[in-house]
Amino acid sequence: MVTPSSDSDLTRIMLGVNESSIKGYPHASISSKSAFDWTLKKIIRSNTTGFKLLFLHVQVPDEDAFDEVDSIYASPEDFKDASHKDKIRGSHLLEYFVKRSHEIGVACEAWIKKGDPKEVICHEVKRVQPDLLVLGNRGLGPFQRVFVGTVSEFCVKHCECPVVTIKRSADETPLDPVDD
Amino acid sequence: MVTPSSDSDLTRIMLGVNESSIKGYPHASISSKSAFDWTLKKIIRSNTTGFKLLFLHVQVPDEDAFDEVDSIYASPEDFKDASHKDKIRGSHLLEYFVKRSHEIGVACEAWIKKGDPKEVICHEVKRVQPDLLVLGNRGLGPFQRVFVGTVSEFCVKHCECPVVTIKRSADETPLDPVDD
C-alpha cells in the first residue's frame, strides 16, 4: 500500500464496530456501517493516503452462554474452545471493514477486546490516542434510551479525544429501533 | 478559486465561532481557533478543494448595554447605531476565519445571527444542513459547567447533524478556565 506520509502524520480515526442484532453473525450492525460509510464519504473522500482507520470491536462476555447447547463447559478445555469461537466470530466481523478499507486504499488496523463496550472504548482511546472517534448510534428516543443505554453518550462525555456519533438514516432503521 | 466539484459534492463543515472573553475585540476565542485549526489539520488536510467551511457567529443581545457609556439610547437612531456597531464587531471576527480559509484555498461562507447561541446554532443546522458541526469547548469541569452552561453539550444532544466538540489544549487554557 502507498503510504507517502509516516503513521504519525496521518489522521487516525478510531471506529467502534459491532455485530448486527437482527441479521446475525457475522454481519456488521446498521449503525456501524453507517458510521464507516459516513467517514469514507464525508471525511476521507478522495484523500485515501491521509488517513488511517482503527477498528475496535468490543465483545461483551456472554451471560447467556450456559443456555446455549454448544457452550456447556465440562472441562478447562471447553473454556479455551469458547474463547476461540468468540475470536473467530469477531474476526469475521472485522474482516468486512478491513477488506473494504483495503479495496479503497485506506490504511487500517483492527482488533478485538472483551468487556463493557463504553469502558473498553474509552480505555483504548487513552491508550491509542486517535485524532477522532466515530461511533454509530441507533438514534433512540429518550424512552428507549433509558432501557438500552447508549455507549456513544458515555464516550462523548468521557473519552479523551473528539467524538462524533453518526445516526442511522431513517430508511435504514428497522421497525423496532432497538434492533441494529 | 478552483472548485472542481459542485457545492453539493463538497463536505460542508459548519463552525460556530465567538469572540475571546479575555483578549477582547476583535480576537477569536481560544476554543474557536482550536476548533478551526483541528478541522484544517485533521480533517481537511491537503484536500482543500473537497470541503466548504461555514462560519456562524451568534451575537448574544447585550443585557448590560445600558451600563456602557456608548450604549445609551436617546433616540430610535441610537438603536440603529448600536446594531451597526455589533455588525462591524462581528464582521471583524469573521474576517479572521474567512481570510485564513482563503489563504489556504478552502471555500467558505460566514454570517452573523443574533440570539441564544445554542438555539440559533441548532436552528441554522436545520436550515443549512451541514455534514458536520464543529464546536470549540473550554473543557470545563462539572462544577464550572453548572454555572457557565455549555453550548456544545446542548448542540450534541439537539442538532440534526453529526457534532464534534474540540477542547482547548492544556497549554492554551488560561488560569481561569472560564476565560476563553
Interface residues (C-beta under 8 A of the other chain):
Chain A: T11 W38 K42 I43 R45 S46 N47 G50 D131 L132 V156 P162 V163 V164 T165 I166 K167
Chain B: T11 W38 K42 I43 R45 S46 N47 G50 D131 L132 V156 P162 V163 V164 T165 I166 K167
